[in-house]
Amino acid sequence: LGFGLSFLYPADWTDVSVYSREDGLDELYVSDIDEEVYLSAVDFNDVGSLDDVKAKLDEEVASLSEVEPGDPADESVGDHPGVSESYSYTDEDGVVQQGLAVGVYVPETGQGYVLKVEAPDDRFEDGQRAISDVLSSAVFFVPVQ
């Protein structure tokens, strides 16, 4: 609730967990039962526009080792306009991971979000279906402190 974001994800996936990042932000994440396909969300309260969120998205993608970013594209997140960027990288186990990061700014609450899905190359279709459900079901509200 502290994120101000609610969305649907597959019922047979893990419960939502919180990862405290080195930058002091919390990242919510869920995964499929095999822990291969991951959905995550990061909340930014220091943004004032979709352009600001896009800059955060670019930083998130660029922070991955040897990442190959794709071109940005317009996206819808719930009732709000957003921007997405696909990417790929090779993880520490040598597995090629495909990803999609989506940024959205919610002017009513002053919050920005980056939602991501990552999966091995051969499971990315599952990830695309999952994030599609997230993007279409996303609801934003004033975060509970």
DRENTORKOL-3810 file (N, C-alpha, C; in nm, 4 decimals):
REM DRENTORKOL-3810
@n.u->0.0816; n.v->-0.1205; n.w->0.0000; ca.u->0.0000; ca.v->0.0000; ca.w->0.0000; c.u->0.0849; c.v->0.1254; c.w->0.0000
@n.u->0.2047; n.v->0.1190; n.w->0.0544; ca.u->0.2915; ca.v->0.2348; ca.w->0.0583; c.u->0.3390; c.v->0.2781; c.w->-0.0787
@n.u->0.3175; n.v->0.1958; n.w->-0.1795; ca.u->0.3586; ca.v->0.2289; ca.w->-0.3157; c.u->0.2525; c.v->0.3077; c.w->-0.3906
@n.u->0.1260; n.v->0.2948; n.w->-0.3525; ca.u->0.0197; ca.v->0.3621; ca.w->-0.4258; c.u->-0.0116; c.v->0.2958; c.w->-0.5579
@n.u->0.0135; n.v->0.1666; n.w->-0.5665; ca.u->-0.0050; ca.v->0.0914; ca.w->-0.6905; c.u->-0.0631; c.v->-0.0449; c.w->-0.6589
@n.u->-0.1612; n.v->-0.0848; n.w->-0.7372; ca.u->-0.2181; ca.v->-0.2185; ca.w->-0.7269; c.u->-0.2318; c.v->-0.2743; c.w->-0.8681
@n.u->-0.2041; n.v->-0.4038; n.w->-0.8850; ca.u->-0.2188; ca.v->-0.4663; ca.w->-1.0168; c.u->-0.2410; c.v->-0.6160; c.w->-1.0006
@n.u->-0.2918; n.v->-0.6766; n.w->-1.1061; ca.u->-0.3141; ca.v->-0.8207; ca.w->-1.1081; c.u->-0.1934; c.v->-0.8902; c.w->-1.1687
@n.u->-0.1624; n.v->-1.0075; n.w->-1.1157; ca.u->-0.0579; ca.v->-1.0921; ca.w->-1.1728; c.u->-0.1038; c.v->-1.2364; c.w->-1.1563
@n.u->-0.0407; n.v->-1.3321; n.w->-1.2251; ca.u->-0.0897; ca.v->-1.4699; ca.w->-1.2228; c.u->-0.1051; c.v->-1.5257; c.w->-1.0807
@n.u->-0.2171; n.v->-1.5928; n.w->-1.0575; ca.u->-0.2519; ca.v->-1.6436; ca.w->-0.9239; c.u->-0.1546; c.v->-1.7493; c.w->-0.8728
@n.u->-0.0899; n.v->-1.8218; n.w->-0.9621; ca.u->0.0003; ca.v->-1.9282; ca.w->-0.9178; c.u->0.1446; c.v->-1.8805; c.w->-0.9014
@n.u->0.1659; n.v->-1.7483; n.w->-0.8996; ca.u->0.2980; ca.v->-1.6929; ca.w->-0.8770; c.u->0.3209; c.v->-1.6735; c.w->-0.7272
@n.u->0.4430; n.v->-1.6357; n.w->-0.6907; ca.u->0.4783; ca.v->-1.6142; ca.w->-0.5500; c.u->0.4058; c.v->-1.4921; c.w->-0.4949
@n.u->0.4043; n.v->-1.4805; n.w->-0.3636; ca.u->0.3538; ca.v->-1.3591; ca.w->-0.3003; c.u->0.4514; c.v->-1.2449; c.w->-0.3278
@n.u->0.4039; n.v->-1.1246; n.w->-0.3126; ca.u->0.4886; ca.v->-1.0066; ca.w->-0.3322; c.u->0.5951; c.v->-1.0021; c.w->-0.2230
@n.u->0.7181; n.v->-0.9780; n.w->-0.2644; ca.u->0.8293; ca.v->-0.9604; ca.w->-0.1714; c.u->0.8864; c.v->-0.8205; c.w->-0.1911
@n.u->0.9613; n.v->-0.7742; n.w->-0.0932; ca.u->1.0233; ca.v->-0.6420; ca.w->-0.1006; c.u->1.1742; c.v->-0.6593; c.w->-0.0935
@n.u->1.2432; n.v->-0.5941; n.w->-0.1859; ca.u->1.3890; ca.v->-0.5924; ca.w->-0.1889; c.u->1.4333; c.v->-0.4497; c.w->-0.1604
@n.u->1.5141; n.v->-0.4309; n.w->-0.0575; ca.u->1.5691; ca.v->-0.2986; ca.w->-0.0263; c.u->1.6977; c.v->-0.2805; c.w->-0.1062
@n.u->1.6944; n.v->-0.1861; n.w->-0.1971; ca.u->1.8046; ca.v->-0.1643; ca.w->-0.2896; c.u->1.9152; c.v->-0.0802; c.w->-0.2264
@n.u->2.0335; n.v->-0.0834; n.w->-0.2884; ca.u->2.1472; ca.v->-0.0052; ca.w->-0.2401; c.u->2.1193; c.v->0.1448; c.w->-0.2442
@n.u->2.0312; n.v->0.1894; n.w->-0.3354; ca.u->2.0011; ca.v->0.3317; ca.w->-0.3459; c.u->1.8964; c.v->0.3771; c.w->-0.2438
@n.u->1.8547; n.v->0.2863; n.w->-0.1542; ca.u->1.7604; ca.v->0.3201; ca.w->-0.0491; c.u->1.6144; c.v->0.3015; c.w->-0.0871
@n.u->1.5872; n.v->0.2714; n.w->-0.2129; ca.u->1.4497; ca.v->0.2489; ca.w->-0.2570; c.u->1.4102; c.v->0.1038; c.w->-0.2342
@n.u->1.2803; n.v->0.0817; n.w->-0.2185; ca.u->1.2278; ca.v->-0.0535; ca.w->-0.2108; c.u->1.1767; c.v->-0.0948; c.w->-0.3475
@n.u->1.1997; n.v->-0.2200; n.w->-0.3836; ca.u->1.1509; ca.v->-0.2752; ca.w->-0.5088; c.u->1.0604; c.v->-0.3927; c.w->-0.4751
@n.u->0.9354; n.v->-0.3850; n.w->-0.5183; ca.u->0.8429; ca.v->-0.4966; ca.w->-0.5009; c.u->0.8640; c.v->-0.5932; c.w->-0.6157
@n.u->0.8594; n.v->-0.7230; n.w->-0.5865; ca.u->0.8725; ca.v->-0.8197; ca.w->-0.6956; c.u->0.7933; c.v->-0.9461; c.w->-0.6666
@n.u->0.7538; n.v->-1.0116; n.w->-0.7743; ca.u->0.6878; ca.v->-1.1418; ca.w->-0.7708; c.u->0.7504; c.v->-1.2251; c.w->-0.8812
@n.u->0.7388; n.v->-1.3573; n.w->-0.8693; ca.u->0.7931; ca.v->-1.4436; ca.w->-0.9745; c.u->0.7025; c.v->-1.5631; c.w->-0.9964
@n.u->0.7237; n.v->-1.6270; n.w->-1.1105; ca.u->0.6534; ca.v->-1.7520; ca.w->-1.1346; c.u->0.7078; c.v->-1.8564; c.w->-1.0376
@n.u->0.6424; n.v->-1.9682; n.w->-1.0285; ca.u->0.6782; ca.v->-2.0716; ca.w->-0.9306; c.u->0.8188; c.v->-2.1267; c.w->-0.9542
@n.u->0.8667; n.v->-2.1204; n.w->-1.0806; ca.u->1.0016; ca.v->-2.1679; ca.w->-1.1134; c.u->1.1088; c.v->-2.0626; c.w->-1.0850
@n.u->1.0657; n.v->-1.9438; n.w->-1.0437; ca.u->1.1561; ca.v->-1.8313; ca.w->-1.0189; c.u->1.2442; c.v->-1.8009; c.w->-1.1396
@n.u->1.1799; n.v->-1.8015; n.w->-1.2572; ca.u->1.2494; ca.v->-1.7651; ca.w->-1.3804; c.u->1.1972; c.v->-1.6355; c.w->-1.4390
@n.u->1.0677; n.v->-1.6104; n.w->-1.4238; ca.u->1.0046; ca.v->-1.4897; ca.w->-1.4766; c.u->0.9744; c.v->-1.3986; c.w->-1.3581
@n.u->1.0276; n.v->-1.2771; n.w->-1.3627; ca.u->1.0122; ca.v->-1.1817; ca.w->-1.2520; c.u->0.9417; c.v->-1.0553; c.w->-1.2982
@n.u->0.8471; n.v->-1.0101; n.w->-1.2180; ca.u->0.7851; ca.v->-0.8796; ca.w->-1.2334; c.u->0.8298; c.v->-0.7950; c.w->-1.1155
@n.u->0.8598; n.v->-0.6682; n.w->-1.1395; ca.u->0.8983; ca.v->-0.5818; ca.w->-1.0278; c.u->0.8464; c.v->-0.4407; c.w->-1.0503
@n.u->0.8408; n.v->-0.3653; n.w->-0.9402; ca.u->0.7948; ca.v->-0.2267; ca.w->-0.9447; c.u->0.8783; c.v->-0.1438; c.w->-0.8488
@n.u->0.9183; n.v->-0.0265; n.w->-0.8947; ca.u->0.9902; ca.v->0.0701; ca.w->-0.8127; c.u->0.9114; c.v->0.2012; c.w->-0.8169
@n.u->0.8941; n.v->0.2618; n.w->-0.7009; ca.u->0.8192; ca.v->0.3854; ca.w->-0.6861; c.u->0.9182; c.v->0.5011; c.w->-0.6700
@n.u->0.8994; n.v->0.6068; n.w->-0.7486; ca.u->0.9836; ca.v->0.7261; ca.w->-0.7391; c.u->0.8955; c.v->0.8441; c.w->-0.7004
@n.u->0.9262; n.v->0.9085; n.w->-0.5886; ca.u->0.8479; ca.v->1.0249; ca.w->-0.5481; c.u->0.9240; c.v->1.1553; c.w->-0.5711
@n.u->1.0367; n.v->1.1479; n.w->-0.6418; ca.u->1.1163; ca.v->1.2667; ca.w->-0.6717; c.u->1.1077; c.v->1.3034; c.w->-0.8197
@n.u->0.9925; n.v->1.2775; n.w->-0.8805; ca.u->0.9722; ca.v->1.3056; ca.w->-1.0220; c.u->0.8524; c.v->1.3998; c.w->-1.0383
@n.u->0.8477; n.v->1.4686; n.w->-1.1522; ca.u->0.7382; ca.v->1.5610; ca.w->-1.1757; c.u->0.6757; c.v->1.5484; c.w->-1.3129
@n.u->0.7230; n.v->1.4481; n.w->-1.3898; ca.u->0.6711; ca.v->1.4319; ca.w->-1.5256; c.u->0.7077; c.v->1.2936; c.w->-1.5789
@n.u->0.6459; n.v->1.2579; n.w->-1.6902; ca.u->0.6817; ca.v->1.1322; ca.w->-1.7559; c.u->0.8266; c.v->1.1362; c.w->-1.8047
@n.u->0.8743; n.v->1.2540; n.w->-1.8464; ca.u->1.0145; ca.v->1.2659; ca.w->-1.8883; c.u->1.1090; c.v->1.2322; c.w->-1.7735
@n.u->1.0747; n.v->1.2759; n.w->-1.6516; ca.u->1.1565; ca.v->1.2421; ca.w->-1.5345; c.u->1.1577; c.v->1.0915; c.w->-1.5116
@n.u->1.0421; n.v->1.0288; n.w->-1.5261; ca.u->1.0330; ca.v->0.8837; ca.w->-1.5066; c.u->1.1116; c.v->0.8116; c.w->-1.6155
@n.u->1.1059; n.v->0.8625; n.w->-1.7387; ca.u->1.1827; ca.v->0.8021; ca.w->-1.8489; c.u->1.3316; c.v->0.8070; c.w->-1.8166
@n.u->1.3783; n.v->0.9156; n.w->-1.7565; ca.u->1.5193; ca.v->0.9243; ca.w->-1.7176; c.u->1.5525; c.v->0.8177; c.w->-1.6128
@n.u->1.4615; n.v->0.7942; n.w->-1.5172; ca.u->1.4813; ca.v->0.6886; ca.w->-1.4165; c.u->1.4833; c.v->0.5517; c.w->-1.4840
@n.u->1.3927; n.v->0.5305; n.w->-1.5791; ca.u->1.3879; ca.v->0.4043; ca.w->-1.6527; c.u->1.5211; c.v->0.3810; c.w->-1.7245
@n.u->1.5713; n.v->0.4846; n.w->-1.7910; ca.u->1.6995; ca.v->0.4732; ca.w->-1.8613; c.u->1.8117; c.v->0.4361; c.w->-1.7651
@n.u->1.8115; n.v->0.4964; n.w->-1.6449; ca.u->1.9132; ca.v->0.4634; ca.w->-1.5440; c.u->1.9013; c.v->0.3183; c.w->-1.5000
@n.u->1.7774; n.v->0.2715; n.w->-1.4799; ca.u->1.7544; ca.v->0.1319; ca.w->-1.4387; c.u->1.8111; c.v->0.0352; c.w->-1.5423
@n.u->1.7790; n.v->0.0594; n.w->-1.6684; ca.u->1.8255; ca.v->-0.0300; ca.w->-1.7755; c.u->1.9776; c.v->-0.0216; c.w->-1.7894
@n.u->2.0324; n.v->0.0996; n.w->-1.7858; ca.u->2.1771; ca.v->0.1186; ca.w->-1.8031; c.u->2.2573; c.v->0.0566; c.w->-1.6896
@n.u->2.1943; n.v->0.0354; n.w->-1.5728; ca.u->2.2672; ca.v->-0.0202; ca.w->-1.4589; c.u->2.2964; c.v->-0.1695; c.w->-1.4753
@n.u->2.2337; n.v->-0.2337; n.w->-1.5729; ca.u->2.2569; ca.v->-0.3762; ca.w->-1.5962; c.u->2.3882; c.v->-0.3958; c.w->-1.6716
@n.u->2.4611; n.v->-0.4987; n.w->-1.6344; ca.u->2.5903; ca.v->-0.5260; ca.w->-1.6966; c.u->2.5719; c.v->-0.5727; c.w->-1.8414
@n.u->2.6466; n.v->-0.5086; n.w->-1.9318; ca.u->2.6465; ca.v->-0.5451; ca.w->-2.0733; c.u->2.5067; c.v->-0.5515; c.w->-2.1327
@n.u->2.4249; n.v->-0.4534; n.w->-2.0985; ca.u->2.2869; ca.v->-0.4492; ca.w->-2.1461; c.u->2.2815; c.v->-0.4020; c.w->-2.2913
@n.u->2.1860; n.v->-0.4568; n.w->-2.3637; ca.u->2.1577; ca.v->-0.4123; ca.w->-2.5001; c.u->2.0166; c.v->-0.3543; c.w->-2.4997
@n.u->2.0055; n.v->-0.2198; n.w->-2.4894; ca.u->1.8722; ca.v->-0.1591; ca.w->-2.4843; c.u->1.8073; c.v->-0.1525; c.w->-2.6216
@n.u->1.6745; n.v->-0.1551; n.w->-2.6204; ca.u->1.5974; ca.v->-0.1379; ca.w->-2.7431; c.u->1.5492; c.v->0.0052; c.w->-2.7542
@n.u->1.4625; n.v->0.0299; n.w->-2.8502; ca.u->1.4077; ca.v->0.1635; ca.w->-2.8699; c.u->1.2883; c.v->0.1863; c.w->-2.7781
@n.u->1.2699; n.v->0.3097; n.w->-2.7305; ca.u->1.1530; ca.v->0.3393; ca.w->-2.6483; c.u->1.0249; c.v->0.3344; c.w->-2.7324
@n.u->0.9138; n.v->0.3033; n.w->-2.6657; ca.u->0.7836; ca.v->0.2983; ca.w->-2.7318; c.u->0.6785; c.v->0.3527; c.w->-2.6365
@n.u->0.5724; n.v->0.4098; n.w->-2.6915; ca.u->0.4610; ca.v->0.4560; ca.w->-2.6088; c.u->0.3880; c.v->0.3350; c.w->-2.5523
@n.u->0.3347; n.v->0.3524; n.w->-2.4331; ca.u->0.2691; ca.v->0.2420; ca.w->-2.3616; c.u->0.1531; c.v->0.3003; c.w->-2.2824
@n.u->0.0541; n.v->0.2196; n.w->-2.2493; ca.u->-0.0526; ca.v->0.2593; ca.w->-2.1578; c.u->-0.0396; c.v->0.1781; c.w->-2.0312
@n.u->-0.0530; n.v->0.2457; n.w->-1.9187; ca.u->-0.0470; ca.v->0.1801; ca.w->-1.7887; c.u->-0.1734; c.v->0.2182; c.w->-1.7140
@n.u->-0.2673; n.v->0.1248; n.w->-1.7050; ca.u->-0.3981; ca.v->0.1605; ca.w->-1.6525; c.u->-0.4560; c.v->0.2686; c.w->-1.7406
@n.u->-0.4943; n.v->0.3806; n.w->-1.6805; ca.u->-0.5502; ca.v->0.4931; ca.w->-1.7560; c.u->-0.4466; c.v->0.6005; c.w->-1.7876
@n.u->-0.3185; n.v->0.5699; n.w->-1.7689; ca.u->-0.2149; ca.v->0.6714; ca.w->-1.7836; c.u->-0.1198; c.v->0.6383; c.w->-1.8987
@n.u->-0.0718; n.v->0.7435; n.w->-1.9670; ca.u->0.0294; ca.v->0.7206; ca.w->-2.0702; c.u->0.1630; c.v->0.6850; c.w->-2.0058
@n.u->0.2389; n.v->0.6034; n.w->-2.0760; ca.u->0.3703; ca.v->0.5654; ca.w->-2.0263; c.u->0.4655; c.v->0.5450; c.w->-2.1415
@n.u->0.5831; n.v->0.4969; n.w->-2.1093; ca.u->0.6852; ca.v->0.4686; ca.w->-2.2094; c.u->0.7524; c.v->0.3366; c.w->-2.1713
@n.u->0.7886; n.v->0.2575; n.w->-2.2729; ca.u->0.8541; ca.v->0.1297; ca.w->-2.2446; c.u->0.9845; c.v->0.1186; c.w->-2.3229
@n.u->1.0699; n.v->0.0308; n.w->-2.2740; ca.u->1.1955; ca.v->0.0012; ca.w->-2.3426; c.u->1.2298; c.v->-0.1447; c.w->-2.3193
@n.u->1.2515; n.v->-0.2167; n.w->-2.4281; ca.u->1.2956; ca.v->-0.3556; ca.w->-2.4159; c.u->1.4474; c.v->-0.3569; c.w->-2.4003
@n.u->1.4985; n.v->-0.4668; n.w->-2.3463; ca.u->1.6426; ca.v->-0.4801; ca.w->-2.3285; c.u->1.6779; c.v->-0.6268; c.w->-2.3131
@n.u->1.8051; n.v->-0.6572; n.w->-2.3269; ca.u->1.8549; ca.v->-0.7924; ca.w->-2.3001; c.u->1.9938; c.v->-0.7811; c.w->-2.2400
@n.u->2.0291; n.v->-0.8832; n.w->-2.1633; ca.u->2.1621; ca.v->-0.8906; ca.w->-2.1038; c.u->2.1890; c.v->-1.0360; c.w->-2.0679
@n.u->2.3142; n.v->-1.0663; n.w->-2.0402; ca.u->2.3523; ca.v->-1.1995; ca.w->-1.9964; c.u->2.3786; c.v->-1.1935; c.w->-1.8466
@n.u->2.3071; n.v->-1.2772; n.w->-1.7705; ca.u->2.3220; ca.v->-1.2729; ca.w->-1.6245; c.u->2.4505; c.v->-1.3429; c.w->-1.5796
@n.u->2.4743; n.v->-1.3422; n.w->-1.4493; ca.u->2.5990; ca.v->-1.3976; ca.w->-1.3940; c.u->2.6138; c.v->-1.5471; c.w->-1.4173
@n.u->2.5022; n.v->-1.6158; n.w->-1.4498; ca.u->2.5077; ca.v->-1.7595; ca.w->-1.4808; c.u->2.5222; c.v->-1.7858; c.w->-1.6300
@n.u->2.5371; n.v->-1.6794; n.w->-1.7096; ca.u->2.5530; ca.v->-1.6945; ca.w->-1.8535; c.u->2.4221; c.v->-1.7119; c.w->-1.9294
@n.u->2.3094; n.v->-1.6853; n.w->-1.8638; ca.u->2.1782; ca.v->-1.6997; ca.w->-1.9271; c.u->2.1350; c.v->-1.5653; c.w->-1.9851
@n.u->2.0951; n.v->-1.5654; n.w->-2.1112; ca.u->2.0450; ca.v->-1.4434; ca.w->-2.1734; c.u->1.9061; c.v->-1.4137; c.w->-2.1173
@n.u->1.8924; n.v->-1.2939; n.w->-2.0606; ca.u->1.7661; ca.v->-1.2483; ca.w->-2.0041; c.u->1.7070; c.v->-1.1407; c.w->-2.0957
@n.u->1.5780; n.v->-1.1521; n.w->-2.1225; ca.u->1.5057; ca.v->-1.0483; ca.w->-2.1961; c.u->1.4267; c.v->-0.9672; c.w->-2.0945
@n.u->1.4144; n.v->-0.8387; n.w->-2.1187; ca.u->1.3401; ca.v->-0.7553; ca.w->-2.0258; c.u->1.2583; c.v->-0.6496; c.w->-2.0966
@n.u->1.1607; n.v->-0.6009; n.w->-2.0237; ca.u->1.0818; ca.v->-0.4871; ca.w->-2.0677; c.u->1.0597; c.v->-0.3997; c.w->-1.9456
@n.u->1.1002; n.v->-0.2732; n.w->-1.9557; ca.u->1.0797; ca.v->-0.1771; ca.w->-1.8481; c.u->0.9777; c.v->-0.0746; c.w->-1.8964
@n.u->0.8812; n.v->-0.0437; n.w->-1.8101; ca.u->0.7750; ca.v->0.0496; ca.w->-1.8447; c.u->0.7703; c.v->0.1585; c.w->-1.7384
@n.u->0.7731; n.v->0.2829; n.w->-1.7822; ca.u->0.7647; ca.v->0.3956; ca.w->-1.6909; c.u->0.6317; c.v->0.4662; c.w->-1.7039
@n.u->0.5799; n.v->0.5142; n.w->-1.5911; ca.u->0.4537; ca.v->0.5880; ca.w->-1.5901; c.u->0.4614; c.v->0.6946; c.w->-1.4817
@n.u->0.4014; n.v->0.8096; n.w->-1.5105; ca.u->0.3903; ca.v->0.9166; ca.w->-1.4116; c.u->0.2424; c.v->0.9387; c.w->-1.3825
@n.u->0.2087; n.v->0.9498; n.w->-1.2535; ca.u->0.0707; ca.v->0.9685; ca.w->-1.2109; c.u->0.0603; c.v->1.1085; c.w->-1.1494
@n.u->0.0129; n.v->1.2071; n.w->-1.2270; ca.u->0.0104; ca.v->1.3449; ca.w->-1.1770; c.u->-0.0797; c.v->1.3638; c.w->-1.0557
@n.u->-0.1854; n.v->1.2843; n.w->-1.0435; ca.u->-0.2767; ca.v->1.2986; ca.w->-0.9306; c.u->-0.2096; c.v->1.2693; c.w->-0.7962
@n.u->-0.1076; n.v->1.1855; n.w->-0.7982; ca.u->-0.0395; ca.v->1.1491; ca.w->-0.6735; c.u->0.1048; c.v->1.1988; c.w->-0.6687
@n.u->0.1560; n.v->1.2486; n.w->-0.7826; ca.u->0.2942; ca.v->1.2939; ca.w->-0.7878; c.u->0.3948; c.v->1.1800; c.w->-0.7821
@n.u->0.3515; n.v->1.0587; n.w->-0.8151; ca.u->0.4386; ca.v->0.9410; ca.w->-0.8103; c.u->0.4762; c.v->0.8970; c.w->-0.9512
@n.u->0.5950; n.v->0.8429; n.w->-0.9643; ca.u->0.6393; ca.v->0.7800; ca.w->-1.0872; c.u->0.6750; c.v->0.6362; c.w->-1.0566
@n.u->0.6585; n.v->0.5504; n.w->-1.1547; ca.u->0.6854; ca.v->0.4081; ca.w->-1.1354; c.u->0.7617; c.v->0.3532; c.w->-1.2546
@n.u->0.8502; n.v->0.2585; n.w->-1.2267; ca.u->0.9102; ca.v->0.1764; ca.w->-1.3303; c.u->0.8701; c.v->0.0331; c.w->-1.2984
@n.u->0.7993; n.v->-0.0272; n.w->-1.3926; ca.u->0.7564; ca.v->-0.1663; ca.w->-1.3828; c.u->0.8419; c.v->-0.2462; c.w->-1.4797
@n.u->0.8914; n.v->-0.3605; n.w->-1.4350; ca.u->0.9790; ca.v->-0.4403; ca.w->-1.5206; c.u->0.9358; c.v->-0.5863; c.w->-1.5206
@n.u->0.9633; n.v->-0.6523; n.w->-1.6314; ca.u->0.9543; ca.v->-0.7969; ca.w->-1.6387; c.u->1.0863; c.v->-0.8451; c.w->-1.6977
@n.u->1.1395; n.v->-0.9531; n.w->-1.6400; ca.u->1.2611; ca.v->-1.0152; ca.w->-1.6923; c.u->1.2418; c.v->-1.1656; c.w->-1.6918
@n.u->1.2958; n.v->-1.2302; n.w->-1.7959; ca.u->1.2844; ca.v->-1.3751; ca.w->-1.8077; c.u->1.3925; c.v->-1.4257; c.w->-1.9019
@n.u->1.4307; n.v->-1.5533; n.w->-1.8861; ca.u->1.5221; ca.v->-1.6117; ca.w->-1.9851; c.u->1.4583; c.v->-1.6009; c.w->-2.1234
@n.u->1.5414; n.v->-1.5952; n.w->-2.2234; ca.u->1.4962; ca.v->-1.5794; ca.w->-2.3616; c.u->1.3810; c.v->-1.6739; c.w->-2.3963
@n.u->1.3921; n.v->-1.7998; n.w->-2.3557; ca.u->1.2905; ca.v->-1.8994; ca.w->-2.3917; c.u->1.1619; c.v->-1.8886; c.w->-2.3092
@n.u->1.1579; n.v->-1.8025; n.w->-2.2089; ca.u->1.0376; ca.v->-1.7837; ca.w->-2.1254; c.u->0.9803; c.v->-1.6429; c.w->-2.1364
@n.u->1.0373; n.v->-1.5614; n.w->-2.2255; ca.u->0.9963; ca.v->-1.4216; ca.w->-2.2286; c.u->0.8513; c.v->-1.4031; c.w->-2.2730
@n.u->0.7986; n.v->-1.4933; n.w->-2.3545; ca.u->0.6570; ca.v->-1.4821; ca.w->-2.3916; c.u->0.5692; c.v->-1.4884; c.w->-2.2666
@n.u->0.6033; n.v->-1.5734; n.w->-2.1706; ca.u->0.5295; ca.v->-1.5797; ca.w->-2.0442; c.u->0.5380; c.v->-1.4454; c.w->-1.9723
@n.u->0.6556; n.v->-1.3866; n.w->-1.9736; ca.u->0.6745; ca.v->-1.2566; ca.w->-1.9110; c.u->0.5942; c.v->-1.1475; c.w->-1.9797
@n.u->0.5897; n.v->-1.1518; n.w->-2.1114; ca.u->0.5119; ca.v->-1.0517; ca.w->-2.1857; c.u->0.3636; c.v->-1.0620; c.w->-2.1519
@n.u->0.3117; n.v->-1.1829; n.w->-2.1402; ca.u->0.1709; ca.v->-1.2005; ca.w->-2.1031; c.u->0.1464; c.v->-1.1448; c.w->-1.9633
@n.u->0.2386; n.v->-1.1730; n.w->-1.8706; ca.u->0.2222; ca.v->-1.1272; ca.w->-1.7328; c.u->0.2248; c.v->-0.9751; c.w->-1.7240
@n.u->0.3201; n.v->-0.9115; n.w->-1.7907; ca.u->0.3273; ca.v->-0.7650; ca.w->-1.7787; c.u->0.2119; c.v->-0.6993; c.w->-1.8533
@n.u->0.1622; n.v->-0.7619; n.w->-1.9561; ca.u->0.0439; ca.v->-0.7093; ca.w->-2.0240; c.u->-0.0741; c.v->-0.7018; c.w->-1.9275
@n.u->-0.0916; n.v->-0.8077; n.w->-1.8465; ca.u->-0.1974; ca.v->-0.8077; ca.w->-1.7450; c.u->-0.1729; c.v->-0.6992; c.w->-1.6400
@n.u->-0.0479; n.v->-0.6821; n.w->-1.5994; ca.u->-0.0135; ca.v->-0.5788; ca.w->-1.5021; c.u->-0.0484; c.v->-0.4409; c.w->-1.5569
@n.u->-0.0077; n.v->-0.4129; n.w->-1.6798; ca.u->-0.0284; ca.v->-0.2805; ca.w->-1.7379; c.u->-0.1767; c.v->-0.2499; c.w->-1.7564
@n.u->-0.2548; n.v->-0.3506; n.w->-1.7942; ca.u->-0.3973; ca.v->-0.3254; ca.w->-1.8172; c.u->-0.4763; c.v->-0.3163; c.w->-1.6873
@n.u->-0.4257; n.v->-0.3758; n.w->-1.5794; ca.u->-0.5002; ca.v->-0.3774; ca.w->-1.4526; c.u->-0.4484; c.v->-0.2774; c.w->-1.3496
@n.u->-0.3424; n.v->-0.2049; n.w->-1.3816; ca.u->-0.2805; ca.v->-0.1139; ca.w->-1.2841; c.u->-0.3783; c.v->-0.0055; c.w->-1.2390
@n.u->-0.3836; n.v->0.0125; n.w->-1.1071; ca.u->-0.4644; ca.v->0.1167; ca.w->-1.0446; c.u->-0.3725; c.v->0.1939; c.w->-0.9507
@n.u->-0.3803; n.v->0.3265; n.w->-0.9565; ca.u->-0.2946; ca.v->0.4122; ca.w->-0.8760; c.u->-0.3781; c.v->0.4861; c.w->-0.7729
@n.u->-0.3199; n.v->0.5081; n.w->-0.6551; ca.u->-0.3876; ca.v->0.5792; ca.w->-0.5464; c.u->-0.2821; c.v->0.6473; c.w->-0.4613
@n.u->-0.3247; n.v->0.7389; n.w->-0.3776; ca.u->-0.2301; ca.v->0.8089; ca.w->-0.2905; c.u->-0.1680; c.v->0.7070; c.w->-0.1968
@n.u->-0.0343; n.v->0.6968; n.w->-0.1953; ca.u->0.0311; ca.v->0.5988; ca.w->-0.1089; c.u->-0.0035; c.v->0.6175; c.w->0.0389
@n.u->-0.0227; n.v->0.5072; n.w->0.1071; ca.u->-0.0494; ca.v->0.5079; ca.w->0.2512; c.u->0.0855; c.v->0.5129; c.w->0.3219
@n.u->0.1030; n.v->0.6095; n.w->0.4086; ca.u->0.2320; ca.v->0.6232; ca.w->0.4787; c.u->0.2292; c.v->0.5561; c.w->0.6136
END
